[in-house]
Amino acid sequence: MPSRVEDYEVLYTIGSGSYGKCQKIRRKTDGKVLVWKELDYGTMTEAEKQMLVSEVNLLRELKHPNIVRYYDRIIDRSNTTLYIVMEYCEGGDLSSLITRCIKERRYLDEEFILRVLTQLALALKECHRRSDGGHTVLHRDLKPANIFLDAKQNVKLGDFGLARILNHDTSFAKTFVGTPYYMSPEQVNRMSYNEKSDIWSLGCLLYELCALSPPFTAYNQKELAEKIREGKFRRIPYRYSEELNTLLSRMLNLKDYLRPSVESILQNPVIEDLVAEELRKNSEKNRRRSAEPESPQPTDPSVAELRLKEQQLHERERALKTREEMLEQRERELCIRERLADEKLARAENLMKNYNPVKQPKTPFSNVLGSCEENFSPGRKKVHFAGDKENQNPEKPIKTKNQELKKRLQAANLRAEALCEMERNYHLKSRQILGIR
């Protein structure tokens, strides 16, 4: 039987916004404290309704200790209201924690920040490399306000309202969404992006945990976009280790293919011990759950069928990973070719600039000198020597030099035309590769 609004008791409102309310509730059947998002879908556009349905479906599918757990949904059609029932996180969100640290003028411990990094990386791994074999999920709105803490200060990734499911056949999103402070350069430039965009946002979030302010700040969105494109930021406070600073710098690399993947972050020496501890705790939780009384075990044929499906999913995951590595290699090669083309064009432009000053008529040095002598020595007469070669034909070397420069200009123009043709071919191949993806 589907749940009803009457099955829950509202305790108090945690927060509210344009979408609706977030309220703390208690389930009447067993007294369990939960939270629900009350959303009025009557005034929503079709695109907003679709985003809402996507969030509910994602929350239902994503099951991980570091992702906010989904419990139920209730649709009140008479009031056009949707209630999404989820896990309650007693510790609040990271945004409130940062605000409290600024007010108290204290920094967070590096051990806590590394634990947040470890648990968020494990949550993103579940999104980017689904354990159930599902499509890749980009969160696209990683920020402190969407990261929650439970009573034991464990991280819970929530608010998948802007998340997007990617098929590996078309593995580059193009929608312009997210919070400006944590947007990747690809999103700011309205280019296609993939899961490395979440890595950039994660780096911005961790930087803010260390410095208590985002790495890129500005008074308006245009200035903020310019700073993100430039990619320059101050080092985190020196109370934090150089290893953590190096990892953050890699995550905030302007080139997405140079940022580490989730797997690479989890293998970093600075958090590898914490990763092993988290995996051990998660396995113990799973063991305890399996030890609890459950429904009758499936028959042997069902178990064999499930194992076969699991093996097929693993093989598919390996094939997709290989394909992704090939695409990344192609993209790196295209970037190198683009850089070489830019260098050749710059050299051709320099040749053009060097020619232009010579092309304009100049006053001969001898005339300037003569005029100076006339101005400063009016009583002195100019003396000409009949046998002086320079006085016989002073314009001949200049003409020869102009002819040489004209030849060099023609050669530069030919090279510039060839480089333009190469650039057109490069853009055509880039579009073809993006179409293949």
C-alpha positions as CSV (number, residue, x, y, z in Angstrom):
1,M,0.0,0.0,0.0
2,P,1.5,3.4,-1.0
3,S,2.4,5.8,1.8
4,R,0.2,8.8,2.7
5,V,1.0,12.2,4.2
6,E,-1.0,11.1,7.3
7,D,1.6,8.3,8.0
8,Y,4.1,11.0,9.1
9,E,4.2,13.7,11.8
10,V,5.8,17.0,10.9
11,L,8.2,18.1,13.7
12,Y,9.5,21.4,12.3
13,T,10.7,23.2,9.1
14,I,14.5,22.9,8.5
15,G,14.6,25.3,5.5
16,S,12.6,26.7,2.6
17,G,13.2,28.1,-0.9
18,S,11.5,28.7,-4.2
19,Y,11.0,25.0,-4.7
20,G,9.1,24.4,-1.4
21,K,10.0,23.3,2.1
22,C,12.4,20.9,3.8
23,Q,10.9,19.5,7.0
24,K,11.9,17.2,9.7
25,I,9.3,14.4,10.2
26,R,8.7,11.3,12.3
27,R,7.2,8.1,10.9
28,K,4.3,7.1,13.0
29,T,4.7,3.3,12.5
30,D,8.1,3.0,14.2
31,G,9.0,6.6,15.3
32,K,11.9,6.9,12.9
33,V,13.1,10.5,12.3
34,L,13.4,11.4,8.7
35,V,13.2,14.4,6.4
36,W,11.1,15.2,3.4
37,K,11.3,17.8,0.6
38,E,7.8,19.3,0.0
39,L,7.7,20.3,-3.7
40,D,4.8,22.2,-5.3
41,Y,4.8,20.9,-8.9
42,G,1.7,22.7,-9.9
43,T,3.6,25.9,-11.0
44,M,6.5,24.1,-12.5
45,T,7.4,24.1,-16.2
46,E,7.7,20.8,-18.1
47,A,11.5,21.0,-17.9
48,E,11.4,21.5,-14.1
49,K,9.0,18.5,-13.7
50,Q,11.3,16.4,-15.8
51,M,14.2,17.4,-13.6
52,L,12.2,16.5,-10.5
53,V,11.3,13.1,-11.9
54,S,15.0,12.5,-12.7
55,E,16.0,13.3,-9.1
56,V,13.5,10.9,-7.6
57,N,14.6,8.1,-10.0
58,L,18.2,8.8,-9.2
59,L,17.7,8.8,-5.5
60,R,15.9,5.5,-5.8
61,E,18.8,3.9,-7.7
62,L,21.8,5.3,-5.9
63,K,22.5,3.3,-2.8
64,H,25.7,4.0,-1.0
65,P,26.7,4.8,2.7
66,N,27.9,8.3,1.6
67,I,24.8,9.2,-0.4
68,V,21.7,10.5,1.3
69,R,19.3,7.5,1.4
70,Y,16.0,7.6,-0.3
71,Y,13.0,6.1,1.6
72,D,9.7,7.0,-0.1
73,R,7.8,9.4,-2.3
74,I,4.2,10.6,-1.7
75,I,2.2,12.4,-4.4
76,D,-0.7,14.6,-3.2
77,R,-2.6,15.3,-6.4
78,S,-5.3,17.4,-4.8
79,N,-2.6,19.9,-3.7
80,T,-0.2,19.2,-6.6
81,T,2.5,18.5,-4.0
82,L,5.3,15.9,-4.1
83,Y,7.0,14.7,-0.9
84,I,10.4,13.0,-1.2
85,V,11.2,11.2,2.1
86,M,14.9,10.8,2.8
87,E,17.4,10.1,5.5
88,Y,17.8,12.8,8.2
89,C,21.4,14.2,8.7
90,E,21.7,15.5,12.2
91,G,25.1,17.3,11.5
92,G,23.7,19.8,9.1
93,D,25.6,20.7,5.9
94,L,29.2,21.8,5.2
95,S,28.0,25.4,4.3
96,S,26.8,25.9,7.9
97,L,30.0,24.4,9.2
98,I,32.2,26.8,7.2
99,T,30.0,29.7,8.3
100,R,30.5,28.7,11.9
101,C,34.3,28.4,11.5
102,I,34.5,31.9,10.0
103,K,32.4,33.3,12.9
104,E,34.6,31.5,15.5
105,R,37.8,32.3,13.6
106,R,39.2,28.8,13.5
107,Y,40.3,26.4,10.7
108,L,39.1,22.8,10.2
109,D,41.5,20.0,11.0
110,E,43.3,18.4,8.1
111,E,42.3,14.9,9.3
112,F,38.6,15.9,9.0
113,I,39.1,17.5,5.5
114,L,40.9,14.3,4.3
115,R,38.0,12.2,5.7
116,V,35.5,14.4,3.8
117,L,37.6,14.0,0.6
118,T,37.7,10.2,1.1
119,Q,34.0,9.8,1.6
120,L,33.0,12.2,-1.2
121,A,35.3,10.5,-3.6
122,L,33.7,7.1,-2.7
123,A,30.3,8.6,-3.3
124,L,31.3,10.1,-6.6
125,K,32.8,6.8,-7.6
126,E,29.4,5.2,-7.2
127,C,28.0,8.0,-9.4
128,H,30.7,7.9,-12.1
129,R,31.3,4.1,-12.1
130,R,28.0,2.6,-11.1
131,S,28.3,-0.7,-9.2
132,D,25.0,-1.8,-10.6
133,G,26.2,-1.3,-14.2
134,G,24.0,1.7,-14.7
135,H,24.9,4.8,-16.8
136,T,27.3,7.4,-15.5
137,V,25.7,10.1,-13.3
138,L,27.2,13.6,-13.1
139,H,26.1,15.5,-10.0
140,R,26.9,18.9,-11.6
141,D,26.1,20.9,-8.4
142,L,28.8,19.9,-5.9
143,K,28.9,22.6,-3.2
144,P,29.0,22.8,0.6
145,A,25.3,23.3,0.9
146,N,24.7,19.9,-0.8
147,I,27.0,17.9,1.4
148,F,25.5,16.8,4.7
149,L,26.8,15.2,7.9
150,D,25.2,12.6,10.1
151,A,25.5,12.3,13.8
152,K,28.9,10.6,13.5
153,Q,30.2,13.3,11.1
154,N,30.1,11.0,8.1
155,V,29.6,12.7,4.8
156,K,26.3,12.3,2.8
157,L,26.1,13.6,-0.8
158,G,22.7,14.9,-1.5
159,D,20.5,17.1,-3.8
160,F,20.7,15.5,-7.2
161,G,18.3,18.0,-8.7
162,L,20.8,19.0,-11.4
163,A,22.3,15.6,-12.0
164,R,22.5,14.2,-15.5
165,I,22.7,10.6,-16.7
166,L,25.2,10.0,-19.4
167,N,25.4,7.2,-21.9
168,H,29.0,6.4,-22.9
169,D,28.0,6.6,-26.5
170,T,27.4,10.4,-26.0
171,S,29.5,10.9,-23.0
172,F,29.8,14.7,-23.0
173,A,27.1,17.0,-21.5
174,K,26.5,20.5,-22.7
175,T,23.9,22.0,-20.4
176,F,24.9,25.2,-18.6
177,V,23.9,24.5,-14.9
178,G,25.4,24.6,-11.5
179,T,26.6,27.1,-8.9
180,P,28.9,29.7,-10.4
181,Y,31.7,29.5,-7.7
182,Y,32.1,25.8,-8.4
183,M,31.7,25.7,-12.2
184,S,34.4,24.1,-14.2
185,P,36.1,26.0,-17.1
186,E,34.3,23.8,-19.5
187,Q,30.9,24.8,-18.1
188,V,31.9,28.5,-18.0
189,N,33.0,28.3,-21.7
190,R,29.8,26.4,-22.6
191,M,31.8,23.5,-23.9
192,S,31.0,19.8,-23.6
193,Y,32.1,18.3,-20.3
194,N,32.2,14.9,-18.5
195,E,32.8,13.6,-15.0
196,K,36.0,15.6,-14.7
197,S,33.8,18.6,-14.3
198,D,32.6,17.1,-10.9
199,I,36.3,16.7,-10.0
200,W,36.9,20.4,-10.5
201,S,33.8,21.2,-8.3
202,L,35.1,18.8,-5.7
203,G,38.5,20.6,-5.7
204,C,36.7,24.0,-5.2
205,L,34.7,22.5,-2.3
206,L,37.8,21.1,-0.6
207,Y,39.7,24.3,-1.1
208,E,36.9,26.2,0.6
209,L,37.0,23.8,3.5
210,C,40.7,24.6,3.9
211,A,40.7,28.4,3.2
212,L,37.1,29.1,4.3
213,S,36.5,30.8,1.0
214,P,36.2,29.5,-2.6
215,P,39.3,29.6,-4.8
216,F,37.7,32.0,-7.3
217,T,35.6,35.0,-6.1
218,A,34.4,38.1,-7.8
219,Y,31.7,40.8,-7.5
220,N,29.8,39.7,-10.6
221,Q,29.4,36.6,-12.7
222,K,31.4,38.0,-15.6
223,E,34.5,38.7,-13.5
224,L,34.1,35.3,-11.9
225,A,34.1,33.6,-15.3
226,E,37.3,35.4,-16.3
227,K,39.0,34.3,-13.1
228,I,37.9,30.7,-13.6
229,R,39.2,30.8,-17.2
230,E,42.5,32.2,-15.9
231,G,42.7,29.4,-13.3
232,K,45.0,31.2,-10.8
233,F,44.4,30.9,-7.1
234,R,46.3,31.3,-3.9
235,R,47.8,28.4,-2.0
236,I,45.7,26.9,0.8
237,P,46.9,28.0,4.3
238,Y,50.3,26.7,5.2
239,R,48.9,24.8,8.2
240,Y,47.9,22.2,5.7
241,S,50.3,19.7,4.1
242,E,52.0,20.1,0.8
243,E,50.6,16.7,-0.3
244,L,47.0,18.0,0.1
245,N,47.9,21.3,-1.7
246,T,49.4,19.3,-4.6
247,L,46.3,17.1,-4.9
248,L,44.0,20.2,-4.9
249,S,46.2,21.8,-7.6
250,R,45.8,18.7,-9.8
251,M,42.0,18.7,-9.3
252,L,41.9,22.4,-10.3
253,N,43.8,22.0,-13.5
254,L,42.3,24.0,-16.4
255,K,42.7,21.0,-18.8
256,D,40.1,18.4,-17.8
257,Y,42.1,15.5,-19.1
258,L,45.0,16.4,-16.7
259,R,42.7,16.2,-13.7
260,P,42.8,12.9,-11.7
261,S,39.9,10.5,-12.0
262,V,38.0,9.3,-8.9
263,E,40.0,6.1,-8.9
264,S,43.3,8.1,-9.0
265,I,42.2,10.2,-6.1
266,L,41.3,7.2,-4.0
267,Q,44.7,5.7,-4.7
268,N,46.6,8.9,-3.6
269,P,48.9,8.2,-0.7
270,V,47.5,11.0,1.3
271,I,44.2,9.2,1.8
272,E,44.9,5.6,0.9
273,D,44.7,4.6,4.6
274,L,41.4,6.3,5.1
275,V,40.0,4.7,2.0
276,A,41.0,1.2,3.3
277,E,39.3,2.1,6.6
278,E,36.1,3.2,4.9
279,L,35.9,0.1,2.7
280,R,36.4,-2.0,5.8
281,K,33.6,-0.3,7.7
282,N,31.3,-0.6,4.7
283,S,32.0,-4.3,4.3
284,E,31.3,-4.8,8.0
285,K,27.9,-3.0,7.6
286,N,27.1,-5.2,4.7
287,R,28.1,-8.3,6.6
288,R,25.8,-7.4,9.5
289,R,22.9,-6.7,7.2
290,S,23.4,-10.1,5.5
291,A,23.5,-11.8,9.0
292,E,20.0,-10.4,9.8
293,P,17.0,-12.5,9.0
294,E,15.9,-12.1,5.4
295,S,13.5,-13.5,3.0
296,P,14.2,-17.1,1.7
297,Q,17.4,-17.3,-0.4
298,P,16.9,-17.7,-4.2
299,T,17.3,-21.0,-5.8
300,D,20.5,-22.2,-7.4
301,P,19.5,-21.4,-11.0
302,S,18.6,-17.8,-9.9
303,V,22.0,-17.4,-8.2
304,A,23.8,-18.7,-11.3
305,E,21.9,-16.3,-13.5
306,L,22.7,-13.4,-11.2
307,R,26.4,-14.3,-11.3
308,L,26.3,-14.5,-15.1
309,K,24.8,-11.0,-15.3
310,E,27.3,-9.7,-12.8
311,Q,30.2,-11.1,-14.9
312,Q,28.6,-9.5,-18.1
313,L,28.4,-6.2,-16.3
314,H,32.0,-6.3,-15.3
315,E,33.1,-7.1,-18.8
316,R,31.0,-4.2,-20.1
317,E,32.5,-1.9,-17.5
318,R,36.1,-2.9,-18.6
319,A,35.1,-2.3,-22.3
320,L,33.7,1.1,-21.5
321,K,36.8,2.1,-19.5
322,T,39.0,1.1,-22.4
323,R,36.9,3.1,-24.8
324,E,37.1,6.1,-22.4
325,E,40.9,5.9,-22.3
326,M,41.1,5.8,-26.1
327,L,38.8,8.9,-26.3
328,E,41.0,10.7,-23.7
329,Q,44.1,9.8,-25.7
330,R,42.5,11.2,-28.9
331,E,41.6,14.4,-27.1
332,R,45.1,14.9,-25.9
333,E,46.5,14.4,-29.4
334,L,44.0,17.0,-30.7
335,C,45.1,19.5,-28.1
336,I,48.7,19.0,-29.0
337,R,48.0,19.5,-32.7
338,E,46.0,22.6,-31.8
339,R,48.9,24.1,-29.8
340,L,51.3,23.4,-32.7
341,A,49.0,25.1,-35.1
342,D,48.7,28.1,-32.8
343,E,52.4,28.4,-32.6
344,K,52.8,28.3,-36.4
345,L,50.2,31.0,-36.8
346,A,51.9,33.2,-34.2
347,R,55.2,32.9,-36.1
348,A,53.5,33.9,-39.3
349,E,51.9,36.9,-37.6
350,N,55.3,38.0,-36.2
351,L,56.7,37.9,-39.8
352,M,53.9,40.1,-40.9
353,K,54.4,42.6,-38.1
354,N,58.2,42.8,-38.8
355,Y,57.5,43.6,-42.4
356,N,54.9,46.4,-41.9
357,P,57.3,49.0,-40.4
358,V,59.8,48.5,-43.3
359,K,57.0,48.8,-45.9
360,Q,56.1,52.4,-44.9
361,P,58.3,55.1,-46.4
362,K,61.0,56.4,-44.1
363,T,63.2,59.5,-44.2
364,P,66.8,58.5,-45.1
365,F,69.2,58.9,-42.3
366,S,71.5,61.1,-44.5
367,N,68.6,63.6,-45.0
368,V,67.9,63.7,-41.2
369,L,71.6,64.3,-40.5
370,G,71.7,67.0,-43.2
371,S,68.8,68.8,-41.8
372,C,70.2,68.7,-38.4
373,E,73.5,70.2,-39.6
374,E,71.6,72.9,-41.4
375,N,69.7,73.8,-38.3
376,F,72.7,73.8,-36.0
377,S,75.3,75.1,-38.4
378,P,73.7,77.5,-40.8
379,G,77.0,78.9,-42.0
380,R,78.5,75.6,-43.1
381,K,78.2,74.3,-46.6
382,K,77.5,70.7,-47.6
383,V,80.4,69.0,-49.4
384,H,79.8,66.3,-52.0
385,F,82.4,63.8,-53.1
386,A,82.1,62.5,-56.7
387,G,83.8,59.2,-55.9
388,D,81.7,58.3,-52.9
389,K,79.7,55.2,-53.7
390,E,77.0,55.9,-51.1
391,N,76.3,59.3,-52.7
392,Q,76.1,57.8,-56.2
393,N,73.1,55.4,-55.6
394,P,71.9,55.5,-52.0
395,E,68.5,53.9,-52.8
396,K,69.8,50.7,-54.4
397,P,70.4,48.7,-51.1
398,I,66.9,49.8,-49.8
399,K,65.3,48.5,-53.0
400,T,67.1,45.2,-52.7
401,K,66.1,44.9,-49.0
402,N,62.4,45.7,-49.9
403,Q,62.5,43.0,-52.6
404,E,63.7,40.4,-50.1
405,L,61.1,41.4,-47.6
406,K,58.4,41.1,-50.3
407,K,59.5,37.6,-51.0
408,R,59.4,36.7,-47.3
409,L,56.0,38.3,-47.1
410,Q,54.7,36.1,-49.9
411,A,56.2,33.0,-48.3
412,A,54.6,34.0,-45.0
413,N,51.2,34.4,-46.7
414,L,51.5,31.0,-48.3
415,R,52.3,29.5,-44.9
416,A,49.4,31.3,-43.2
417,E,47.0,29.9,-45.9
418,A,48.3,26.4,-45.3
419,L,47.9,26.8,-41.5
420,C,44.3,28.0,-42.0
421,E,43.6,25.0,-44.1
422,M,45.1,22.8,-41.4
423,E,43.0,24.5,-38.7
424,R,39.8,23.9,-40.7
425,N,40.7,20.2,-41.1
426,Y,41.4,20.1,-37.3
427,H,38.0,21.5,-36.4
428,L,36.3,19.1,-38.8
429,K,38.1,16.1,-37.3
430,S,37.2,17.4,-33.8
431,R,33.5,17.6,-34.7
432,Q,33.7,14.1,-36.2
433,I,35.3,12.7,-33.0
434,L,32.8,14.4,-30.8
435,G,30.0,13.0,-33.0
436,I,31.5,9.5,-32.5
437,R,31.4,10.0,-28.8
